[in-house]
């Protein structure tokens, strides 16, 4: 079966748009972990992170990720540090994480193992854990177009925390509050300084929201849900801010053959995303494949892509921090060097890293566009992007 690369670029291995049971591209890049564990007892540290699957929903696999090394457990969730590493090192670190899982209904409460996983997820630092597994670990590593890679897997029999988790006070309060909506809880946690990754795992394990609505949420869904909720919250705040009205700014960052270019242009909030997978990259063959997305003050993204929501969140986070709204075009170019997907976290963090650097400044938009240093396919998409096209449309205030 010959699959259209355009479908692969949109699907990225997690939507099954080609109709196949498993993504043939992800299957080809799966490797065997070098990690080996003996016996049925496992002692280690959780990053902390638990993985909730979606296969078989509403009966899902819930796994606690555990590493024999506390340092590797901590590093696996230190996304800012991971951004400075090459793919091989990131995969090596993620390979150290065992996924010890059991199957639960999404409404299940009271199970001892599940409660221990939830306590671990509430912690802000790695937690020492002892676990017993039912069978030998399967050393095959799992890659996903959205989630970070997962190492060996095994069926869990028993899990127990060996130390008290370090739970931030605000997390403890909102997990205990069964009358607050999940959206309000996520926003309150974020505005009080709780990391977005911490919020995601709380939502995924059914620890946020009103009592009757709490349930396990597949990790892939919870990542996009948190980016969408917090992005929506930030967007409402950004729309009330004054417009950026000085120079055109160009921010840059890179990660393992992912090249990000961000244009900030004077004007109202508009966001165009151009994603260009170059020839012979992960999801393409001999020609580049480009996807675009757009939103403004009225409409939201038309394409439900988790990576785009992660990107939007970081853009809005920056605008909220500087106290200005603006027209923005984000270009992501992906080359052959990005040979294995390591998760959407790198999109979120690469955009954050770009905004933490000093931008190039231009008085003219055409001059800024000519400095993008991108492929002709991506450049053509930028020139056609709706955010820039809308700049040509006059506003009523221009005639007053």
VEXDREN-2710 file (C-alpha; in Angstrom, 1 decimal):
% VEXDREN-2710
k/r/px/py/pz
1/UNK/0.0/0.0/0.0
2/UNK/1.5/3.4/-1.0
3/UNK/0.7/6.0/1.5
4/UNK/0.4/9.7/0.6
5/UNK/3.1/11.6/2.6
6/UNK/0.7/14.5/3.0
7/UNK/-1.5/12.2/5.1
8/UNK/1.6/11.2/7.2
9/UNK/2.5/14.8/7.9
10/UNK/-1.0/15.5/9.3
11/UNK/-1.3/12.2/11.1
12/UNK/2.3/11.9/12.5
13/UNK/1.6/8.3/13.5
14/UNK/-1.1/8.8/16.0
15/UNK/-4.5/9.2/14.2
16/UNK/-4.5/6.2/11.9
17/UNK/-5.5/8.3/8.9
18/UNK/-4.0/5.7/6.5
19/UNK/-6.3/3.0/7.9
20/UNK/-3.4/0.7/9.0
21/UNK/-3.4/-0.7/12.5
22/UNK/0.1/0.5/13.2
23/UNK/2.1/3.3/11.7
24/UNK/4.7/1.6/9.4
25/UNK/7.1/4.5/9.8
26/UNK/7.1/4.4/13.6
27/UNK/7.4/0.6/13.4
28/UNK/10.6/0.9/11.4
29/UNK/12.3/3.2/13.9
30/UNK/11.5/1.2/17.0
31/UNK/14.7/0.1/18.7
32/UNK/15.5/-2.3/21.5
33/UNK/16.4/-0.7/24.8
34/UNK/19.8/-1.6/26.3
35/UNK/18.1/-1.6/29.7
36/UNK/17.7/-5.1/31.3
37/UNK/16.2/-5.9/34.7
38/UNK/16.2/-9.2/36.4
39/UNK/13.6/-10.7/38.6
40/UNK/10.1/-9.4/39.4
41/UNK/11.0/-6.7/41.9
42/UNK/11.9/-3.2/40.7
43/UNK/13.3/-0.4/42.8
44/UNK/13.8/3.0/41.3
45/UNK/12.4/6.5/41.0
46/UNK/9.5/7.9/39.1
47/UNK/10.2/11.3/37.3
48/UNK/7.3/11.5/38.4
49/UNK/5.2/10.6/35.4
50/UNK/2.4/8.1/34.6
51/UNK/1.3/7.1/31.2
52/UNK/-2.4/6.6/30.5
53/UNK/-3.2/4.8/27.2
54/UNK/-6.2/5.2/25.0
55/UNK/-6.5/1.7/23.4
56/UNK/-9.6/0.0/24.7
57/UNK/-11.1/3.2/26.2
58/UNK/-13.0/3.3/28.6
59/UNK/-10.8/0.5/29.9
60/UNK/-7.3/1.9/29.6
61/UNK/-3.7/0.9/30.6
62/UNK/-2.3/3.1/33.3
63/UNK/1.5/2.9/33.8
64/UNK/3.9/4.4/36.2
65/UNK/7.3/5.3/34.6
66/UNK/10.2/4.2/36.8
67/UNK/14.0/4.5/36.3
68/UNK/16.7/2.7/38.3
69/UNK/18.6/6.0/38.4
70/UNK/17.1/9.0/40.3
71/UNK/19.3/11.3/38.2
72/UNK/18.0/9.9/35.0
73/UNK/14.4/10.1/36.3
74/UNK/14.9/13.7/37.1
75/UNK/16.6/14.5/33.8
76/UNK/13.8/12.7/31.8
77/UNK/11.4/15.5/32.8
78/UNK/13.8/18.4/32.7
79/UNK/12.7/19.6/29.3
80/UNK/14.9/22.6/29.2
81/UNK/18.0/20.4/29.6
82/UNK/16.7/17.9/27.1
83/UNK/16.4/20.6/24.5
84/UNK/20.2/20.9/24.5
85/UNK/20.8/17.2/23.8
86/UNK/20.9/15.2/20.6
87/UNK/18.3/12.6/19.8
88/UNK/20.5/9.6/20.6
89/UNK/21.0/10.9/24.2
90/UNK/17.3/11.7/24.7
91/UNK/16.3/8.3/23.5
92/UNK/18.9/6.7/25.8
93/UNK/17.5/8.6/28.8
94/UNK/13.9/7.7/27.9
95/UNK/14.9/4.1/27.4
96/UNK/15.8/4.0/31.1
97/UNK/12.1/4.5/32.0
98/UNK/10.2/1.3/32.6
99/UNK/6.4/1.5/32.0
100/UNK/4.8/-0.7/34.7
101/UNK/1.1/-0.8/33.9
102/UNK/-2.3/-2.2/34.8
103/UNK/-5.7/-1.9/33.2
104/UNK/-8.4/0.2/34.8
105/UNK/-11.8/1.7/33.9
106/UNK/-11.6/5.5/33.6
107/UNK/-14.0/5.9/36.6
108/UNK/-12.1/3.5/38.9
109/UNK/-11.4/4.8/42.4
110/UNK/-9.9/3.3/45.5
111/UNK/-7.5/0.8/43.9
112/UNK/-4.3/0.8/46.0
113/UNK/-1.9/0.8/43.0
114/UNK/-3.8/3.6/41.3
115/UNK/-3.8/5.7/44.5
116/UNK/0.0/5.2/44.8
117/UNK/0.5/6.4/41.1
118/UNK/-1.7/9.4/41.8
119/UNK/0.3/10.3/44.9
120/UNK/3.5/10.1/42.8
121/UNK/2.0/12.3/40.1
122/UNK/1.3/15.0/42.6
123/UNK/4.9/15.3/43.5
124/UNK/7.1/18.1/42.1
125/UNK/10.3/16.0/42.3
126/UNK/11.2/12.3/41.6
127/UNK/9.7/9.8/44.1
128/UNK/11.4/6.5/45.2
129/UNK/9.2/3.6/44.3
130/UNK/9.2/-0.2/44.8
131/UNK/7.2/-2.3/42.4
132/UNK/6.6/-6.0/41.6
133/UNK/5.8/-7.1/38.1
134/UNK/3.8/-10.1/36.9
135/UNK/6.2/-11.1/34.0
136/UNK/9.5/-10.2/32.5
137/UNK/9.9/-6.8/31.0
138/UNK/9.4/-6.4/27.3
139/UNK/12.6/-4.5/26.2
140/UNK/11.1/-3.0/23.0
141/UNK/11.0/0.7/23.0
142/UNK/7.8/2.6/21.9
143/UNK/7.9/5.8/19.8
144/UNK/4.9/8.0/19.3
145/UNK/4.3/11.1/17.1
146/UNK/3.1/13.1/20.1
147/UNK/4.4/11.5/23.3
148/UNK/8.0/11.2/24.4
149/UNK/9.5/7.7/23.8
150/UNK/8.8/5.0/26.4
151/UNK/11.2/2.2/27.4
152/UNK/10.6/-1.4/28.5
153/UNK/7.1/-2.4/29.6
154/UNK/5.7/-4.9/32.0
155/UNK/2.4/-5.7/33.7
156/UNK/2.2/-4.3/37.2
157/UNK/1.3/-6.4/40.2
158/UNK/2.1/-4.1/43.1
159/UNK/3.5/-0.6/43.5
160/UNK/4.4/1.3/46.7
161/UNK/6.0/4.7/47.4
162/UNK/9.1/4.4/49.6
163/UNK/9.1/8.1/50.6
164/UNK/6.7/11.0/51.1
165/UNK/6.0/12.8/47.8
166/UNK/6.8/16.6/47.8
167/UNK/3.5/18.1/46.9
168/UNK/3.1/21.9/46.3
169/UNK/0.5/23.4/48.6
170/UNK/-1.6/24.7/45.7
171/UNK/-1.6/21.3/44.1
172/UNK/-2.7/19.7/47.4
173/UNK/-5.5/22.2/47.8
174/UNK/-7.0/21.9/44.3
175/UNK/-6.7/18.1/44.1
176/UNK/-8.7/18.0/47.4
177/UNK/-11.3/20.5/46.1
178/UNK/-14.0/18.5/44.4
179/UNK/-16.2/21.6/43.6
180/UNK/-13.9/23.4/41.2
181/UNK/-14.0/22.8/37.4
182/UNK/-10.9/21.2/35.8
183/UNK/-10.5/24.3/33.6
184/UNK/-10.5/26.7/36.6
185/UNK/-8.2/24.4/38.5
186/UNK/-5.7/24.2/35.6
187/UNK/-5.7/28.0/35.3
188/UNK/-5.2/28.6/39.0
189/UNK/-2.3/26.1/39.1
190/UNK/-0.7/27.7/36.1
191/UNK/-1.0/31.3/37.4
192/UNK/0.4/30.2/40.8
193/UNK/3.5/28.9/39.1
194/UNK/2.9/25.2/38.7
195/UNK/4.5/23.8/35.6
196/UNK/2.3/22.9/32.6
197/UNK/3.7/19.3/32.6
198/UNK/2.7/18.9/36.3
199/UNK/-0.8/20.1/35.4
200/UNK/-1.0/17.6/32.5
201/UNK/-0.3/14.6/34.7
202/UNK/-2.8/15.7/37.3
203/UNK/-5.5/15.9/34.7
204/UNK/-4.5/12.6/33.1
205/UNK/-4.8/10.7/36.4
206/UNK/-8.2/12.2/37.2
207/UNK/-7.1/14.5/40.0
208/UNK/-8.7/17.7/38.8
209/UNK/-12.3/18.7/38.4
210/UNK/-15.6/18.2/40.1
211/UNK/-16.1/15.0/41.9
212/UNK/-18.7/13.5/39.5
213/UNK/-16.6/14.4/36.4
214/UNK/-13.2/13.1/37.5
215/UNK/-11.8/10.3/35.4
216/UNK/-8.6/8.9/33.9
217/UNK/-7.7/10.8/30.7
218/UNK/-5.4/9.3/28.1
219/UNK/-2.1/11.1/28.3
220/UNK/-2.1/12.2/24.6
221/UNK/-5.6/13.8/25.2
222/UNK/-4.6/15.5/28.4
223/UNK/-1.5/17.1/26.8
224/UNK/-3.6/18.8/24.1
225/UNK/-6.4/19.5/26.6
226/UNK/-4.1/21.4/28.9
227/UNK/-2.4/23.3/26.1
228/UNK/-5.9/24.2/24.7
229/UNK/-7.3/25.3/28.1
230/UNK/-4.3/27.4/29.1
231/UNK/-4.0/28.7/25.6
232/UNK/-7.7/29.8/25.7
233/UNK/-7.2/31.5/29.0
234/UNK/-4.1/33.3/27.8
235/UNK/-5.8/34.3/24.5
236/UNK/-8.6/36.0/26.3
237/UNK/-6.1/38.0/28.4
238/UNK/-3.9/38.8/25.3
239/UNK/-6.9/40.2/23.3
240/UNK/-7.3/42.9/25.9
241/UNK/-3.7/44.1/25.7
242/UNK/-2.4/47.0/23.6
243/UNK/-1.0/46.1/20.1
244/UNK/2.7/45.7/19.5
245/UNK/3.5/48.8/17.4
246/UNK/7.3/49.0/17.0
247/UNK/9.7/47.0/14.7
248/UNK/9.1/43.7/13.1
249/UNK/10.9/41.1/15.3
250/UNK/12.4/37.8/14.2
251/UNK/13.1/35.0/16.8
252/UNK/15.0/31.8/16.1
253/UNK/15.7/28.5/17.7
254/UNK/16.7/25.0/16.7
255/UNK/16.4/21.4/18.0
256/UNK/17.9/18.4/16.2
257/UNK/17.1/19.6/12.6
258/UNK/13.9/21.3/13.8
259/UNK/14.3/24.9/12.8
260/UNK/11.9/27.5/14.3
261/UNK/11.4/31.0/12.9
262/UNK/8.9/33.4/14.6
263/UNK/7.9/36.7/13.1
264/UNK/6.2/39.2/15.4
265/UNK/4.5/42.0/13.4
266/UNK/2.7/45.1/14.6
267/UNK/-1.1/44.5/14.5
268/UNK/-3.9/42.7/16.4
269/UNK/-3.6/39.1/17.5
270/UNK/-3.4/36.7/14.6
271/UNK/-1.4/33.5/14.4
272/UNK/-0.4/31.6/11.3
273/UNK/1.6/28.3/11.6
274/UNK/3.6/27.0/8.7
275/UNK/5.0/23.5/9.2
276/UNK/7.3/22.2/6.5
277/UNK/8.6/18.6/6.5
278/UNK/11.6/18.7/4.1
279/UNK/12.4/15.9/1.6
280/UNK/13.5/12.6/3.1
281/UNK/12.5/13.7/6.6
282/UNK/10.6/11.5/9.0
283/UNK/7.2/11.6/7.3
284/UNK/8.1/12.5/3.7
285/UNK/9.8/11.0/0.6
286/UNK/11.3/13.0/-2.2
287/UNK/9.3/16.2/-1.9
288/UNK/8.6/18.6/0.9
289/UNK/5.1/18.5/2.6
290/UNK/3.7/21.7/4.1
291/UNK/0.7/22.2/6.4
292/UNK/-0.7/25.5/7.6
293/UNK/-3.0/26.7/10.4
294/UNK/-4.5/30.0/11.4
295/UNK/-6.5/31.6/14.1
296/UNK/-7.4/35.2/15.2
297/UNK/-9.5/36.9/17.8
298/UNK/-12.7/35.3/16.5
299/UNK/-11.7/31.8/15.2
300/UNK/-9.6/29.1/16.7
301/UNK/-7.4/26.6/14.9
302/UNK/-9.3/24.6/12.3
303/UNK/-6.9/21.7/12.5
304/UNK/-6.8/19.8/15.7
305/UNK/-3.1/19.2/15.9
306/UNK/-1.5/18.7/19.3
307/UNK/1.8/20.3/18.2
308/UNK/0.0/23.4/17.0
309/UNK/-1.7/23.8/20.4
310/UNK/1.7/23.4/22.2
311/UNK/3.1/26.1/19.8
312/UNK/0.1/28.4/20.3
313/UNK/0.4/28.1/24.1
314/UNK/4.1/29.2/24.1
315/UNK/3.3/32.2/21.7
316/UNK/0.4/33.4/23.9
317/UNK/2.5/32.9/27.0
318/UNK/5.1/35.3/25.6
319/UNK/2.6/37.9/24.6
320/UNK/1.0/37.8/28.0
321/UNK/4.3/38.2/29.7
322/UNK/5.4/41.2/27.6
323/UNK/1.9/42.8/27.8
324/UNK/1.3/43.1/24.1
325/UNK/-0.7/41.4/21.4
326/UNK/0.6/41.1/17.9
327/UNK/0.3/39.4/14.5
328/UNK/2.6/36.3/14.5
329/UNK/3.8/33.8/11.9
330/UNK/5.6/30.7/13.2
331/UNK/7.6/28.5/10.8
332/UNK/8.7/25.1/11.8
333/UNK/11.0/23.3/9.3
334/UNK/11.9/19.7/9.9
335/UNK/14.8/18.0/8.2
336/UNK/16.1/14.4/7.9
337/UNK/18.1/14.8/11.1
338/UNK/15.0/14.5/13.1
339/UNK/14.9/10.8/12.5
340/UNK/12.8/9.8/15.5
341/UNK/9.9/11.6/17.2
342/UNK/10.6/12.5/20.8
343/UNK/7.3/14.3/21.6
344/UNK/5.6/17.6/21.3
345/UNK/7.3/18.9/24.4
346/UNK/10.2/20.0/22.1
347/UNK/7.9/22.3/20.2
348/UNK/6.7/24.0/23.3
349/UNK/10.2/24.4/24.7
350/UNK/11.8/25.4/21.5
351/UNK/9.3/28.3/21.1
352/UNK/10.0/29.3/24.7
353/UNK/13.7/29.2/24.1
354/UNK/13.4/31.3/21.0
355/UNK/11.5/34.0/22.9
356/UNK/14.2/34.0/25.6
357/UNK/16.8/35.1/23.0
358/UNK/17.4/38.5/21.6
359/UNK/15.4/39.0/18.3
360/UNK/16.6/40.4/15.1
361/UNK/14.9/43.8/14.5
362/UNK/13.6/45.2/11.2
363/UNK/11.8/48.3/10.2
364/UNK/10.4/46.6/7.1
365/UNK/8.4/43.3/6.9
366/UNK/9.8/42.4/3.5
367/UNK/13.3/42.7/4.9
368/UNK/12.4/40.4/7.8
369/UNK/10.9/37.8/5.5
370/UNK/14.0/37.8/3.4
371/UNK/16.0/37.0/6.5
372/UNK/14.0/33.9/7.4
373/UNK/16.5/31.6/5.8
374/UNK/13.9/28.9/5.0
375/UNK/13.1/26.6/2.1
376/UNK/11.2/27.9/-0.9
377/UNK/8.2/25.7/0.0
378/UNK/8.0/27.2/3.5
379/UNK/8.7/30.7/2.2
380/UNK/5.8/30.5/-0.3
381/UNK/3.5/29.3/2.5
382/UNK/4.6/32.3/4.7
383/UNK/3.8/34.7/1.9
384/UNK/0.4/33.2/1.5
385/UNK/-0.3/32.9/5.2
386/UNK/-3.5/34.4/6.3
387/UNK/-1.9/36.4/9.1
388/UNK/0.2/38.4/6.6
389/UNK/-2.6/38.6/4.0
390/UNK/-4.9/40.2/6.6
391/UNK/-2.3/42.9/7.2
392/UNK/-3.1/44.2/3.7
393/UNK/-6.8/44.6/4.6
394/UNK/-7.5/48.0/6.0
395/UNK/-9.2/48.5/9.3
396/UNK/-12.0/51.1/9.9
397/UNK/-9.7/53.0/12.3
398/UNK/-7.2/53.6/9.4
399/UNK/-9.7/56.0/7.8
400/UNK/-10.6/57.9/11.0
END
